[in-house]
Amino acid sequence: MIVMIHLKVMEADVWFEPELVIEIVASEITLSPIHKTALDSIRDGSGLALRFPKFTGKIRTEKNAEDASTGNEIVALYKSQNKVDTE
């Protein structure tokens, strides 16, 4: 038996130069086989994604694009989340 697996890969139609930092909130940070933030940091082949992200309306004018959250900071946030035991 031959099993073929097609991995869906997201590719941007347009790229922008980062110039602006905006504030967002999300329900949680989850593992993602598609998103590339912190790829392979938690699990091989997985990045991190925001679940239900929402723009707070706040543009962080006191920050430069270089001050936005890094992959390592997102990993730290992922690890510090409160996990809910469903058992």
C-alpha positions in Angstrom: 0.0 0.0 0.0 1.3 3.5 -0.9 0.1 6.4 1.1 0.6 9.9 -0.3 0.4 12.8 2.1 0.0 16.3 0.7 1.1 19.0 3.1 -0.8 22.2 2.6 1.7 25.2 2.5 0.6 28.8 2.8 2.3 31.2 0.5 1.8 34.9 0.5 0.4 36.6 -2.6 2.0 39.9 -1.5 4.8 40.8 0.9 5.0 44.0 2.8 8.0 45.7 4.5 7.3 45.7 8.2 6.7 49.3 9.4 4.0 49.2 12.0 3.4 47.3 15.2 -0.2 46.5 16.1 -1.6 44.9 19.3 -3.6 41.8 19.0 -5.2 39.3 21.4 -6.0 35.7 20.8 -7.8 32.8 22.7 -4.6 30.7 22.7 -1.4 29.9 20.8 -1.7 26.5 19.1 0.6 24.1 17.2 0.1 24.4 13.4 1.3 22.3 10.5 0.9 25.3 8.2 2.1 28.4 10.0 5.8 29.0 10.2 6.3 31.0 13.4 8.9 29.2 15.6 8.9 26.2 13.1 10.2 23.0 14.8 10.7 24.8 18.2 8.0 22.7 20.0 7.4 19.8 17.6 9.1 18.8 14.3 7.1 20.1 11.3 4.9 22.4 13.4 4.9 26.1 13.8 2.7 28.2 16.1 -0.5 30.0 15.3 -2.9 32.3 17.1 -6.4 30.9 17.6 -9.1 33.5 17.0 -6.8 36.6 16.8 -8.4 40.0 17.2 -7.0 43.5 16.6 -7.4 45.5 19.7 -7.4 48.8 17.8 -4.1 49.8 19.3 -1.3 50.8 17.0 1.9 50.8 19.0 3.5 54.0 17.8 6.2 53.9 20.5 7.6 50.7 19.0 9.5 50.0 15.7 8.9 47.0 13.6 12.1 45.5 15.0 10.5 45.6 18.5 7.6 43.3 17.5 7.4 39.9 19.3 10.0 37.4 18.1 9.6 33.6 17.5 11.3 32.9 20.8 9.0 35.2 22.7 6.0 33.5 21.1 7.4 30.1 22.2 7.7 31.4 25.7 4.1 32.6 25.7 3.0 29.2 24.3 4.8 27.3 27.1 3.4 29.6 29.8 -0.3 29.2 28.7 -2.7 27.7 31.2 -3.6 24.2 29.9 -7.2 23.1 30.7 -7.5 19.4 31.7 -10.5 18.0 29.9 -10.5 14.7 31.8 
